[in-house]
């Protein structure tokens, strides 16, 4: 679980796009009743060279599954909500997943989508987001959103 900067008030949808090797991993997060943003189990895997329209459409689909007010999972008794992604990639841990990943945070509020780069802080820090978005797209087409995500991925480290 992670708590995003700020309280996320007004956020309609939250997602992330990770570039891991030759795969793009697009996944959604939902906000718990306790205010934490957690991966909600919705994800799509794309080839790294997927077109902007395909990438943007995947981001829009997962954003549509983001919710607020979900129950906070008890991770001591249940698997991590990120387990389906790890299983799909044949990985055993978050640490293995995060090695070498470029990560962007995507947040939709109304008709505006903000895309922010991140720094990969490894297992200790996780993905450290930028204070300000690198791209803001209003009423995005799938192609425009995909292009924005791809450009911001290049700014992530």
DAHUGI-V933303 format. One line per field, one symbol per residue. ss: DSSP state (A for helix, B for strand, O for the rest). phi: phi as a letter, one per 20 degrees, with the letter a starting at -180 (. if undefined). burial: b if it has 24 or more other C-alpha atoms within 12 Angstrom, else e. Layout:
ss=???
phi=???
burial=???
This chain:
ss=OBOOOOOOOOOOBBBBBBBBOOBBBBBBBBBBOOOOBBBBBBBBBBBOOOOAAAAAAAAAAAAOOOOBBBOOOOOOOOOOOOAAAAAAAOOOOAAAAAOOOBBBBBBBBOOBBBBBBBBBOAAAAOBBBOOOOOBBBBOOOAAAAAAAAAAAAAAOO
phi=.bdfgmdmgnfebcbbcddcmdcdddbdccefgeneecfdnebcdcffegfgffffffffffgfefccnefffeffdcfffeggfgffemdebfgfffgmfdccdccdcmedddccfcdeemffdmedfffcfebccdlffgfffgffffffgfeec
burial=eeebeeebeebbbbbbbbbbeeebbbbbbbbbeebbbbbbbbbbbbeeeeebebbbbbbbbbbbbbbbeeebbeeeeeeebbbbbbeebeeeebeebbbebbbbbbbbbeebbbbbbbbbeeeeebbbbbeebbbbbeebebebbbbbbbebbebbb
